[in-house]
Amino acid sequence: MPPRELTYEDLLQIVELIKSASHFSEFRLKVGDIEVSLRRSDGAAPARAAPQQPAAAAAEAAQSPVEPHFPEGVTVVRAPMVGTFYRGPSPGAPPYVEVGSAVEPATQVGIIEVMKLMNAIEAGVRGVVKEILAANGEPVEHGQPLVLIEPR
């Protein structure tokens, strides 16, 4: 891959990504001669919403997604970062894997795009794809389940 210049727009996107992602407390990046270092003063994500009334908070908690229960022994491939999940290498290309596909630990099951950079997502285990949980082109959060694999 040829070297790439870091543009002002890239820097703005990085700052927005760090501000919106709660799992970052510190971020460092060096591209050529440019170094970027971002750190939250308290090491946590800033509060984004005004305090809620108790009834509103209870209603929101009832609507918040609950981590689904997966069958015992199934390996859950999770998103290692925030971005957009793609099942194939390009629009119109066949997906990397389908339900029933045999996979090895290094088998690519998808990619996550973050700021125009494509990050390969690998199965991590030998087995068979049981379910694909994330849709093609869907935004995903850090730790979100993407694919279920039955180890063999």
ZAMARGU-4260 file (C-alpha; in steps of 0.2 Angstrom, whole numbers, plus 5000, padded with zeros to 4 digits):
<rodrens>
0) 5000/5000/5000 | 5008/5017/4995 | 5011/5030/5009 | 4996/5041/5012 | 4996/5059/5017
5) 4985/5064/5033 | 4973/5077/5028 | 4963/5090/5038 | 4947/5080/5035 | 4956/5064/5041
10) 4960/5073/5057 | 4942/5079/5059 | 4936/5061/5057 | 4948/5054/5069 | 4943/5067/5083
15) 4924/5063/5080 | 4928/5045/5081 | 4937/5046/5097 | 4923/5058/5104 | 4909/5046/5099
20) 4918/5030/5105 | 4917/5026/5123 | 4930/5013/5123 | 4944/5026/5119 | 4952/5036/5133
25) 4969/5038/5124 | 4973/5038/5105 | 4990/5040/5097 | 4993/5040/5078 | 5009/5043/5068
30) 5008/5045/5049 | 5025/5051/5041 | 5030/5066/5050 | 5013/5070/5058 | 5009/5063/5075
35) 4992/5065/5083 | 4989/5061/5102 | 4972/5063/5110 | 4967/5060/5128 | 4952/5062/5138
40) 4956/5072/5154 | 4946/5060/5165 | 4950/5044/5155 | 4931/5041/5151 | 4919/5046/5138
45) 4911/5063/5141 | 4893/5064/5146 | 4882/5067/5130 | 4864/5069/5137 | 4856/5079/5150
50) 4850/5071/5166 | 4834/5061/5163 | 4818/5060/5173 | 4817/5043/5182 | 4802/5038/5171
55) 4811/5042/5155 | 4827/5033/5161 | 4817/5017/5165 | 4808/5018/5148 | 4825/5019/5139
60) 4832/5005/5149 | 4818/4994/5144 | 4821/4998/5126 | 4840/4996/5126 | 4846/4981/5118
65) 4850/4966/5129 | 4865/4955/5124 | 4857/4939/5116 | 4861/4922/5124 | 4871/4911/5112
70) 4872/4892/5113 | 4886/4885/5123 | 4901/4880/5113 | 4898/4892/5099 | 4912/4905/5095
75) 4906/4923/5093 | 4916/4933/5081 | 4914/4951/5088 | 4918/4968/5080 | 4935/4974/5086
80) 4931/4992/5082 | 4917/5004/5078 | 4914/5005/5059 | 4904/4999/5044 | 4903/4980/5042
85) 4905/4972/5024 | 4902/4954/5021 | 4912/4954/5004 | 4928/4963/4997 | 4918/4975/4986
90) 4900/4980/4981 | 4893/4966/4971 | 4906/4953/4975 | 4901/4937/4984 | 4902/4937/5003
95) 4918/4930/5011 | 4907/4917/5020 | 4889/4910/5020 | 4880/4900/5033 | 4887/4882/5032
100) 4904/4888/5026 | 4919/4879/5033 | 4932/4891/5041 | 4950/4890/5047 | 4956/4903/5060
105) 4963/4914/5047 | 4948/4914/5036 | 4941/4931/5033 | 4923/4932/5037 | 4921/4951/5034
110) 4929/4968/5034 | 4925/4984/5045 | 4928/5000/5036 | 4934/5014/5047 | 4939/5031/5039
115) 4941/5023/5022 | 4953/5010/5029 | 4947/4992/5027 | 4951/4980/5042 | 4950/4961/5040
120) 4939/4951/5052 | 4945/4933/5054 | 4936/4918/5061 | 4949/4915/5074 | 4944/4896/5075
125) 4941/4881/5064 | 4923/4877/5062 | 4907/4880/5052 | 4898/4897/5051 | 4881/4894/5060
130) 4874/4912/5059 | 4878/4929/5052 | 4872/4942/5063 | 4877/4959/5055 | 4870/4964/5038
135) 4881/4970/5024 | 4884/4989/5025 | 4878/4990/5043 | 4886/5001/5056 | 4893/4991/5070
140) 4899/4995/5088 | 4915/4989/5097 | 4911/4971/5104 | 4895/4969/5093 | 4892/4950/5088
145) 4895/4948/5069 | 4896/4929/5066 | 4893/4913/5075 | 4904/4899/5072 | 4903/4881/5078
150) 4921/4875/5082 | 4926/4858/5075
</rodrens>
